[in-house]
Amino acid sequence: NEIHMSEKNLYMTEAIYEPYNYSCPPNARCAMPFFWGGNQNTLIHKLNIEWPKVSYQDTALIPGSPLTQYSMDEYQGNFRIITSQWSPKRSTSLFVLDAGLKKLSSLENLAPDETFQSSRFIGDKLFLVTFEQIDPLFAIDLKDVSAPKVLWELKIPGFSTYLHPYDANHLIGLGYDTQTNQWGGTQTSWVKIDLYKINYDKKCGDTGLTAEQAKKCETGDYKGIIVEQAFTQTLWGQGSYSEALNNPRMFVWNADRKTLLLPATLYERDANYRTTDYYNWLFAFNIDANSGIKLLGKTSHIDMTWVEEARKKECAQYTGNSGQPVCKELLNGEIHCETASDYNYVPNYCYKDSTVWQYIGDKSWEYQAMNVKRTLYISDRVFGFSDTKVWVYDWFLADKTQFSFQK
């Protein structure tokens, strides 16, 4: 289901579930001689690469299943993997296996009853996000492979579906903010970008903590070292989406320019969930550890000229319909009058205070081929890709402080 490759080894994982106890038949070749029934497990195969030779080394079986390729890595010869289980209850676990896939250590039943959302291994640290109603962001120390330990746990609304290293003391999170609905449940609301600050030298109990830090230490929001949500940026309303939320390759980060390129489709909706505004753009955000998250520029592949002409043409059918009132006698003898506008529906995008993007949002399926879906940069050029177009844009000016989406 998921693979991880280091310079010299290839790890292949496969979700495996047996409803009943299963033994390998006589004279058959099985990865494991026996499987306990009723368990959700992951089978790990390790292959050694000595180019051009590829050879099988070993197989291991661990509980649960990984979320993505970012749920596993190899570090100093050891294989590290995070899995989640749904039965008998939701839980997340970390396993550290040696070069022969023998278990060195584990941290099991992390964040019970919460859903595993994202993870990132960075050297001898692991950052892990789970979610139920708030977003616990865990930092786990893996320096001692025989005894991994949770350094801290930050609780904030929403959750990150992707984590990206910024520098040694900062981490970028891309995910969703959340809100409570009318039934008391939790639902995703808008896309958000977070910058987390990690201070490995400051921990609960130290002198010099701010009042807010001390309070969070008391309530258990901070455990061990201090980590904070340094900056956050939300993008519009419910239903907003970026493919980078589920496909990390769409998260294009230039560390030298501190710029994130992000294709996204954004919605604004009213209380009845009707679309009031809509955009599909390629965004450029500057993320600075000192000054925060700032929008540098945005661009679309949709030609607004002919779209505006199409909107005016369609809305023309609703003009001149107010007319003279039409009066009819009711059964009780009273006269009731209506104008044509009383029974002719006029779309919101035909009113003067609307935008052409409202029109596109109402007919978004017609414009899907023009949605920006991919982006990359080569030297001083940014490339935006939709199903029908490839556009090339200028990048920063020489001082790297300004941005221009000039096609």
Secondary structure as UniProt FT lines:
FT   STRAND          2..5
FT   STRAND          9..18
FT   STRAND          22..23
FT   TURN            26..27
FT   STRAND          34..35
FT   TURN            37..38
FT   STRAND          39..50
FT   TURN            51..52
FT   STRAND          53..63
FT   HELIX           69..71
FT   STRAND          72..75
FT   TURN            76..77
FT   STRAND          78..85
FT   STRAND          91..97
FT   TURN            99..100
FT   STRAND          103..110
FT   TURN            112..113
FT   STRAND          115..122
FT   TURN            123..124
FT   STRAND          125..131
FT   STRAND          135..141
FT   TURN            145..146
FT   STRAND          149..156
FT   STRAND          159..167
FT   TURN            168..169
FT   STRAND          170..180
FT   TURN            182..183
FT   STRAND          186..203
FT   TURN            204..205
FT   TURN            207..208
FT   HELIX           211..219
FT   STRAND          225..235
FT   TURN            238..239
FT   HELIX           243..245
FT   HELIX           248..250
FT   STRAND          252..254
FT   TURN            255..258
FT   STRAND          259..269
FT   TURN            271..272
FT   STRAND          275..288
FT   TURN            289..291
FT   STRAND          292..299
FT   HELIX           304..315
FT   HELIX           316..318
FT   TURN            319..320
FT   STRAND          326..329
FT   TURN            331..332
FT   STRAND          335..338
FT   HELIX           340..342
FT   HELIX           348..350
FT   TURN            352..353
FT   HELIX           356..362
FT   HELIX           364..370
FT   STRAND          374..378
FT   TURN            379..380
FT   STRAND          381..385
FT   STRAND          390..394
FT   TURN            398..399
//
